[in-house]
Amino acid sequence: MKIAVVGATGLVGREMLRVLDERGFGTEEVIAAASAKSVGSTLDFAGRQLTVVSVDAAIAARPDYALFSAGAEVSRQYAPLFAAVGTTVVDNSSAWRKDPEVPLVVPEVNIGAVRPEDRIIANPNCSTIQMVLALSALEREYGLRRLVIATYQSITGTGIRAVRQLESEERGETPSEPAYPNPIHRNLFPHGGDFQPDGYTTEEQKLIDETRKIYADPEIAITATVVRVPVVGGHSEAVNVELRRDYDLEEVRRLIGSTPGVILYDEPMQNRYPMPILSHHRDEVWVGRVRRDPSQPRSLNLWIVADNIRKGAATNAVQIMEHLCGRTK
Ligand SMILES: NC(=O)c1ccc[n+]([C@@H]2O[C@H](COP(=O)([O-])OP(=O)(O)OC[C@H]3O[C@@H](n4cnc5c(N)ncnc54)[C@H](OP(=O)(O)O)[C@@H]3O)[C@@H](O)[C@H]2O)c1
């Protein structure tokens, strides 16, 4: 099997190479592609070195699968060119997620949305992936009426430039090419993506649109505030959930705790609750602080944490590919 990783030099791309190796693809032919500035450089993969090639060269190699993480513009331009030579693309950017013809997939939740003829499959936004997986059993059992979400998103969600900005600021230096318009060290800001005319940001809008698409339920009421925090290791989310019917709290815990890929970690009196420091480099979605919301019926609060580079991006993309090629774990 031949697999191209487009954006292989980036935060997500490098993690994709690690995940491919960890999940048994180390002996496959892997093609690392990135921008012109990286062509000819090398990347470690499965004990060998890959020489980075251009995206055009990767298309010419006609891979079976192409895992994209090079931004929406690159995906819009090149994903159809890969599809035209018979490659199946799994795309991490926002380019295709809203396209009704393109399935948007978290494998544990809706792998059934992929049809045999699909050549482009979209990986959801990192904050969406962890939330829809954590809530998937509640969605099936009770139905979701409304979600009120506040995120605490890691700077790694913005890519390498953001990591460099934080590291420069930690050293007391002024970053040369900051990813954000404000300092992030010893700070946070209620801002992810771009502001829309309605006052919400594009990251907030993604949580709304993508959640409805994945659950195939346009009726779920959703509102979100995205906050960027100077954290490495994962995104955290406080979510207030209103279910469609009343629930038993122990049953809710049982459902969450038995969801594949989810860890219920909820012993707050023992200081055991999900934190990015726990989720870092792991694939599971961690859920804690599960408690009834006494302010309105059928409602509860919970706290969800996952490594945005792993399950929020690289791992989810590789899992989709595993389903497509019949090599699921
Ligand atoms: N970080 C996350 O948590 C996360 C989660 C989900 C989805 N994503 C999405 O994944 C994508 C990449 O994110 P990232 O965090 O890995 O960003 P990043 O660290 O900035 O890496 C960007 C990658 O894209 C490549 N690239 C840029 N322009 C290119 C071009 N014209 N042609 C070919 N390759 C090009 C870069 O190559 P060079 O090194 O050669 O410039 C690099 O490999 C984005 O679409 C992002 O929205 C990220």
The ligand as a MOL file (V3000), in Angstrom:
LIG
                    3D

  0  0  0     0  0            999 V3000
M  V30 BEGIN CTAB
M  V30 COUNTS 48 52 0 0 0
M  V30 BEGIN ATOM
M  V30 1 N -3.1130 21.4090 15.0150 0
M  V30 2 C -4.2850 20.8380 15.2290 0
M  V30 3 O -4.7070 20.5500 16.3650 0
M  V30 4 C -5.1640 20.5250 14.0920 0
M  V30 5 C -6.2570 19.7270 14.3470 0
M  V30 6 C -7.0990 19.4130 13.3110 0
M  V30 7 C -6.8230 19.8880 12.0550 0
M  V30 8 N -5.7380 20.6660 11.8290 0 CHG=1
M  V30 9 C -5.5260 21.1430 10.4580 0
M  V30 10 O -4.3730 20.5220 9.9000 0
M  V30 11 C -3.7330 21.4370 9.0370 0
M  V30 12 C -2.2650 21.6030 9.4450 0
M  V30 13 O -2.1790 21.9780 10.7990 0
M  V30 14 P -0.8000 21.9770 11.5750 0
M  V30 15 O -1.1560 22.3240 12.9550 0
M  V30 16 O -0.0320 20.7330 11.3170 0 CHG=-1
M  V30 17 O -0.0460 23.2160 10.8530 0
M  V30 18 P 1.5190 23.5100 10.6960 0
M  V30 19 O 2.2640 22.9360 11.8170 0
M  V30 20 O 1.5970 24.9650 10.4290 0
M  V30 21 O 1.9370 22.6980 9.3590 0
M  V30 22 C 1.4810 23.0670 8.0830 0
M  V30 23 C 1.9330 22.0390 7.0520 0
M  V30 24 O 1.3900 22.3910 5.7800 0
M  V30 25 C 2.4500 22.4490 4.8220 0
M  V30 26 N 2.1590 23.4240 3.7700 0
M  V30 27 C 1.8890 24.7400 3.9100 0
M  V30 28 N 1.6780 25.3130 2.7030 0
M  V30 29 C 1.8220 24.3290 1.7900 0
M  V30 30 C 1.7460 24.2810 0.3730 0
M  V30 31 N 1.4740 25.3720 -0.3540 0
M  V30 32 N 1.9640 23.1030 -0.2530 0
M  V30 33 C 2.2360 21.9950 0.4640 0
M  V30 34 N 2.3250 21.9660 1.8140 0
M  V30 35 C 2.1200 23.1210 2.4630 0
M  V30 36 C 3.6570 22.8700 5.6360 0
M  V30 37 O 4.8300 22.5710 4.9170 0
M  V30 38 P 6.2040 23.4360 5.1640 0
M  V30 39 O 6.7690 22.9470 6.4590 0
M  V30 40 O 6.9930 23.0790 3.9730 0
M  V30 41 O 5.7720 24.8780 5.2210 0
M  V30 42 C 3.4650 21.9940 6.8670 0
M  V30 43 O 3.8620 20.6740 6.5780 0
M  V30 44 C -4.5570 22.7170 9.0720 0
M  V30 45 O -5.4920 22.6610 8.0150 0
M  V30 46 C -5.2620 22.6340 10.3800 0
M  V30 47 O -6.4620 23.3490 10.4030 0
M  V30 48 C -4.8960 20.9830 12.8140 0
M  V30 END ATOM
M  V30 BEGIN BOND
M  V30 1 1 1 2
M  V30 2 2 2 3
M  V30 3 1 2 4
M  V30 4 1 4 5
M  V30 5 2 4 48
M  V30 6 2 5 6
M  V30 7 1 6 7
M  V30 8 2 7 8
M  V30 9 1 8 9
M  V30 10 1 8 48
M  V30 11 1 9 10
M  V30 12 1 9 46
M  V30 13 1 10 11
M  V30 14 1 11 12
M  V30 15 1 11 44
M  V30 16 1 12 13
M  V30 17 1 13 14
M  V30 18 2 14 15
M  V30 19 1 14 16
M  V30 20 1 14 17
M  V30 21 1 17 18
M  V30 22 2 18 19
M  V30 23 1 18 20
M  V30 24 1 18 21
M  V30 25 1 21 22
M  V30 26 1 22 23
M  V30 27 1 23 24
M  V30 28 1 23 42
M  V30 29 1 24 25
M  V30 30 1 25 26
M  V30 31 1 25 36
M  V30 32 1 26 27
M  V30 33 1 26 35
M  V30 34 2 27 28
M  V30 35 1 28 29
M  V30 36 1 29 30
M  V30 37 2 29 35
M  V30 38 1 30 31
M  V30 39 2 30 32
M  V30 40 1 32 33
M  V30 41 2 33 34
M  V30 42 1 34 35
M  V30 43 1 36 37
M  V30 44 1 36 42
M  V30 45 1 37 38
M  V30 46 2 38 39
M  V30 47 1 38 40
M  V30 48 1 38 41
M  V30 49 1 42 43
M  V30 50 1 44 45
M  V30 51 1 44 46
M  V30 52 1 46 47
M  V30 END BOND
M  V30 END CTAB
M  END
